Amino acid sequence: MKIDVLTIFPEYFDSIFEFGIIRRAKLAEIVEIKVHDIREFAADKHKMVDDRPFGGGDGMVLKPEPLFAAIEHLTGVSAREDYASGLRVVLLTPQGRPFKQSVAVEFSTDAEHLVLICGRYEGVDERVNERLVTDEISIGDYVLSGGEPAASVVVDAIVRLLPGALGSETSAENDSFSDGLLDCPHYTRPAEFRGMKVPEVLLNGHHAEIEKWRRKMALEKTKKVREDLIMGENGESE
């Protein structure tokens, strides 16, 4: 997979993709990640990327010209109807659809090339949305100073799902949200620590019983912390 990140603060990403799973995936050529400064695509001598909003109001808006130039440079086309199959241009914005595990799976399986636009200020000129963006994504119901933290979240969630990125092919399948529930509790050595014992079922080697216990614990954890994940459309538990 190829991932391009468009931002006005490229230095934010100087080291964020150089750790753990993402670093290993890059070294193994499972993913290629490049960060681009939107200012490099501004045509005026001052490299302006923002301006006042029409109609008045506070703040600034990211201009369309640099973003159109950037997308054209990265994709070879200037309209989403001409995008190659597997290309997704994603605007990271509080107005987007919620980023969930299902969306991460969707991107990791359907996309070959992701372009992530990090919003800033009061937002991005709507013509960028109308002509270039295939997906608007929000990582939560809150406002950040910019899309850079959201981009790092999205990249991390997607890359770990790519084939070969994790040490175990089943690791991602057992994550929280992979089956609609939170993950079950985990334990390691020692079997007893300060009077706290590991549940006996995990020590007996009976895999069917262990899986049954893990499912039960995951369900209990989800009911306690995120009951909304197991509620039906009518508001009743499924």
C-alpha positions, -999 to +999 in steps of 0.1 A: +000+000+000+011+036-007+001+064+017+006+101+010+000+126+038-007+163+029-001+187+057+012+223+064+033+209+093+053+180+078+077+182+108+049+167+129+056+134+112+094+135+115+095+104+137+059+092+143+061+066+116+095+053+127+084+030+155+070-005+160+047-021+135+047+008+111+085+009+109+087-028+104+060-027+077+080+001+059+112-018+061+095-049+047+080-028+019+045-037+029+037+000+030+053+032+016+045+064+035+054+099+023+046+132+039+042+163+017+042+200+026+011+216+011+031+248+008+053+232-018+023+233-041+014+270-036+021+290-068+025+325-053+059+337-040+046+338-004+035+302-005+001+310+009-021+281+017-050+298+035-072+329+033-102+345+049-136+329+044-161+344+021-191+358+040-169+367+070-163+349+102-134+339+124-104+320+113-089+310+080-097+284+053-072+262+034-072+274-002-082+251-031-053+258-055-024+241-035-045+211-027-057+206-063-020+209-074-009+184-048-036+158-057-028+163-094+009+157-087+002+126-066-025+110-087-020+124-122-057+135-123-077+164-110-112+149-105-123+119-084-143+104-113-110+098-130-093+082-101-077+048-106-093+018-089-080+015-053-073+052-049-089+069-019-085+106-011-094+112+026-101+145+043-096+143+080-123+165+095-147+166+125-175+166+099-166+131+086-180+097+092-166+081+124-134+061+120-141+026+133-124-007+130-147-016+101-135+015+082-098+006+089-106-029+075-123-013+045-093+009+037-068-019+043-085-042+019-100-019-008-074+008-011-040+005-028-032+042-026-044+065+002-040+103+002-047+118+036-054+155+037-048+171+072-073+199+077-064+230+096-079+263+108-116+266+101-115+239+074-108+233+037-124+250+008-155+230-001-145+227-037-118+203-026-145+181-011-167+184-041-140+175-067-112+156-050-123+139-017-137+104-017-140+100+021-144+124+050-132+108+082-135+119+118-116+101+147-140+114+173-167+139+184-142+166+194-121+192+176-084+191+172-061+219+161-055+200+128-057+167+111-022+155+118-030+135+150-060+120+131-037+110+102-013+092+125-043+073+141-057+063+107-023+052+094-016+031+125-050+014+124-047+005+087-011-005+085-014-031+112-041-048+092-020-052+061-009-088+054+025-095+070+025-063+091+020-082+124+040-111+137+010-133+139-016-135+111-044-139+138-034-110+160-056-084+142-085-108+142-084-110+180-082-072+186-109-052+203-138-043+179-128-071+154-159-090+163-179-061+176-167-066+212-139-052+233-110-075+239-109-099+268-084-096+298-049-109+292-023-123+317+013-134+316+039-147+341+040-149+371+008-169+377+005-151+411+015-116+418+010-098+452-018-122+460-035-118+426-039-151+407-043-157+370-077-173+363-073-211+366-090-217+332-060-200+315-036-225+331-053-258+323-044-260+286-080-267+275-083-245+245-121-248+241-127-237+277-102-209+273-119-196+242-153-198+260-139-179+290-124-152+267-156-147+249-176-144+282-151-119+296-151-099+264-189-097+265-189-087+302-162-060+295-182-046+266-214-045+286-197-026+314-177-001+294-193+001+259-228-012+261-236+007+229-216-018+209-240-046+218-273-027+216-297-033+188-313-006+167-343-005+190-320+002+220-323-033+234-294-057+241-289-082+213 
